[in-house]
Amino acid sequence: MIGRQIILDHIDGREAAALVVDGKLDDILIDSDQPRVGTIYRAVAERPMKGQGGLFVKTPDGKAFLRQVKGIAPGERLLVQVTGYAEDGKALPVTQKLLFKSRYAIVTPDAPGLNISRRIKDDDIRDMLMGIAHDVMGETEMGLILRSSCAEGEAEEIAEDIADMVDLAANVIADRDGDLETLTEGYGPHQLAWREWIDPAEIVTDPGGFERHGVLDMIDAARQPHVQLSGGAFMYVEPTRALVAVDVNTGSDTSPAAGMKANIAAVKDLPRQLRLRGLGGQITLDLAPMPKKDRRAFEMSLRSAFKTDPIETVQAGWTPLGHFELQRKRDRLPLAEVLK
């Protein structure tokens, strides 16, 4: 099928959302038993951890780790927000820099100022949005970022969305005192789909949509390490405990340009494959052989491929053995872990 579909359904009783673009699974969100990213707690500080640049805090869902903090005394009440998922044996990652994020707006209590997404180029739209922001924010000292989705939004909807986020932020910030408590829950897959997948799409909400539209088969394919690429090339995407290994192969093509073609095909599909599998951390690319003179063109293709990916990924560079390394934020659980 040509076009975009957003399919909302459940897998094994878990809420799930799938984005299908031109018949290919582009993204998948599945709920888990872990606290959702974006959840805000009233927490209690424990002792700083020397040499680790942070401290543990107690939350209603167990211990969490707060990085890069100073001047916090044991027993102090804190507001913290979940930023990712806990790896096996590790504490939940949290931050004190709270964000209140919705479809059109991000309210930033600790970062004053009114900002509009750079993707919105039209000066008339930017002026209209700035007027809405000033009207709704009033004298509040909180900051606001208007997202790129505002370019297609209705003025009343945008204003209402901003007001809702401001009210939520104000209520949470005023609720610092008391025992351990979950103050807000992070968004589930259906809400996240509404918030993040903003381009026009057919919305499917009928039960059983995953099976009828072939999403279950696409998910099964994403659980396999083998990925077929254009031109007969292929790659294997295999997570280990320490890193994610990506092995690129040319297949039956033995031409001089085969290595470069295979590597370009691999990086074009790599952001999607990592999203579907929920993989992050250190990623090592064992590329097909190619001349060193082609490395710059490869890096440009890699940068272009990740430019529109919503998950922060840093290009660390080449290793002495000719591998290329990436560092990717862990903001999802691995698909294999969610669907055990």
N, C-alpha and C positions, 0 to 999 in steps of 0.2 A: 504494500500500500504506500502511495506517495503522500507525504504530509506528516503532520505531527499528531500524535495521540497521547493523552494523559489518561492512564487507566488506574483507577482506585479500587483496591480489592483487599483480600486478606490471604496470608499464607500460614497454614497451621495455627490459625487463630490470631496471628499477628497482623496488625495493620501494615499495609504495604502500598506503594505507589510506583508505577512504571512510566517512563517517558520513552515512547517509540517514535523514531524519526525515519521516515521513508522505509519502513519495514524492519528497521534494525533497533535493537534495544540500546538506547543512548544513556539511560540512567535508571537506577533502581534504589528505592528507599524502603527498608524493612525495619520495623520496630524490634527492639531487643529488651532483655531484662535489665540492662544497665540504665542508670539515670540518663535522661535525654540531654544532649548538648543544648545549652541555653538555660538550663534549670538554675535558679538562684536560691541560695541557702542563707539563713542566718547561722553562722558557724562560730566555733570557739577555737582560738589559737592555742597550739601546744608549743613546746620549746623549739627554737630555731635549730636547724640541722647544720652543724659546722661543716664547711667544705662542699655543701650541696647548693648553696645560694638560695635557700628558701626554708619553709617550715611546713609541718603537717598541721592540718586543722580538722576538728571533729565536725561532721555533718550528720543529718538524720540518716544518710545512706552510708555511713562509715567514714573512714579516713580519706582525706584529700590532700594534695600537695600544692602549695602556693609558692611560686618562684619569685625571685628578685624582690624581696621585701626587707625593709629595715624599720626599726623602731616599734615593732609590735610585741607587746608583752604577753607572756603566757596567760591564758584565761580571758583575753580580750575578745569581745564580740566583733565579728566581721561579716560583711556582706560579700559573698563570693559567687561566681558563676562558672558552671561547667563548660570547659572549652573543648573537650574531647572524651575519648573512652579510655578506660584503664586497661593496660596490658596485664597479662597474667602475673599475679604477685606484686603488682604496683598499685599505688594510690591513684585516685581519680584526679585528673589535672583540672585546676580551677584558677581563676583570676579575680582580682579586685576591680578591674576595669570593666564595669558592667555595660552591656549593650542591650537596648530594647529595640528589636528588629522586627519590622513587619513588611508587607508587600511594597509599600511606597516609601517608608521612612525608617531611619535608624536614629534613635535618641541616645545621646552620649552624655550622661550626667557629669563625667569628669573632664570633658573636652568641649568647652564653650565655643560658640560660633555656628553660623548657618552656611551650609555647603550644599552644592548641587553636583550630581554626577557629571563627570567630564564627557560622558557619552552623549549627553544632551547638548547638541550644538546650536539649536535654534534660539536666537536671542529673545524672541517674543515669548517662547515657552519658558525660558530661564527667568525672564522678568516676572511672568505670571506666577511661577513657582516661588520666587523670592517674596512676592507680595503675600502669598498664602502663608509662607513660613513666618513672616513677621507678624501677621495677624494672629496666627494660632499660638505661637511661642510667647508673645507678649513680653513681659519683663523677666521671664524665667532665665536663670543663668545656665541652664542645661544647653548642650549643643544639639545640632540636628544635621543629618545628612539625608538629602532627598535622592532616592535611588533612580536608576535609569528607567524603571518601569513607570515613573511619573510622566514620561513623555507621551504615553498613550492613555493615561488615567483621566478621569473626570475631576474637575476642581473640587466638587463637594466631597467625593470619595477620598481624595488626597487629604483635604483638611480634616475630615473625620478620622482618618487613619492616624494622622499626626497627633491629634488631640487625644486619641485613645492611648497611644504610646507615651505621651507626656504624662497623662494621668496615672498610668501604670508605674512609670518610673518614679514619680513623686510619691506614690503610696509605698512603694518598696523601700525607697531611700529613707522614708520617715519611720520605718519599722525595724530599726537596728537593735533595739533592746529586747531582751527576753531569752528564752531557752532556744535550743536547737530547733530549727523549723525550715521546712521547704516553703519559700515565699511565692515562687512561680515555677510552673513546670515548663520544660522546653517543648517545642512543637513536635507533634508526631508526623509520620510520613504524609498523611493527607494534607495537613496544614502546611507542611514544608513544600509540598508540590504547588499549592496555591501561592505561597510566598516567593518561591524561587523560579519556577518554570513559567515565566511571564509571557512568552511568545504565544501567538494565537495557536490553538490546538483543539481537536475534538476531545471532549471530556467523556469518559466512560465510567459510570458509577454502578452499573448493575452488578450484583453478585455473580461470581464466576467469570468475570471479564478477563482475568489472566489466562484461563484455559481456552476460552473462545478465541482470543486474539494471539495465541501462541506464545504468551509471555513466559509460561512455565518452561517451555522447551528452550527459550532464549536464556533463561536463568541457568538451566542445566548446562548449556554450552559454556556459560561464563564460569562455571565451576571446574571446567577442564583446563589444564595448562596449555594445551595446543591452540594456537590462533592462526588460521589461514590468512595469508596476505595476498595482495594482487601480484600478478606475474609469476605465480607458483611459489613465491617465497612463503616462509612461515616463521613464527616465533613461539617460544615457550615462556610463560609468565608463571614463576614458581616462588612462592614465599617460603623463607626459612625463618628460624627464630631471630637471626641477626639482621637479615636484609631480604629484599625482593630481588631475585635474579631473573633477568630477561635475556634470553638467548635467541639471537636472530640468525636465520639461515637462508641461503639463496635458493634452496631446492634444486631443481634440475637445470636451472640457468647457469651456464658456465662462461658467459660472455665477460669481457673485462669490466663492464659497468654493472655487473650483477650485484656486487656487494653494496654499492651506493644505492641502487634502486631498492634493494631489500631493506636497507637501513632507513631510507626515507619513508617507505611504506609502513615500516614498524612504528616510527615515531608519530606518524599521522594518526594511527589507531591507538597508540599507547595511552593517552589521557582517558579515552573511553574505557579501555580494558582495566585500567587501575580503578576508575570510578566504580565499574560494575562489580569488581572483586573486593572493593573496600580496602584497598592496600595503600599503605603509606610508610613513612620512615625512610630508611636508606634504600635506594633502588640502584642496582648496578646493571648496566647494559653491556652485555657481551656481544658486540656487533659483528656483522659479517665483514670479512676483510675488505678494506678500501684504502686507497692511497691517502697519505697524510695531507696532501694538497686539497682533498675534498672535505676535510674536517670543518672548515669554516662554513661551507654550504650546508653541511649536516647540522651544525649548531643553529644556523638561521632557521632551518626547517623545524628543529626541535622547539626553539623559542616560539615560533609561529603556532605550532600545534598546541602548546600549553597556554597560549595567550588568553583564550576564551574559557579555559577550564576553571571552574569555580573554586577548586581546592588549591591552596598555595603550594607551589612547587619551585624549589630553588635548583638551578643548574650548578652543581659543584665543580664539574669539569672532568678532565681526562686523568686517568691513572697512569703510572709508568708502564703498565702492561697493555695499555690501549683501550681499557674499558672507560665508559662514561658513567659518572655518578650523578644521581639526583637526590634531593632531600625533600620529602613530601609530608605535609601536615597529616597527622593521624586524626581525622575528624569523623571517621566511620569505623565500625567494626568490620573485620573481614567477613565476606559473604559466607565462607566455609564455616565460620564460627557462629554466625547467626542461624544458619540452616544446618545444624548438626544432625 
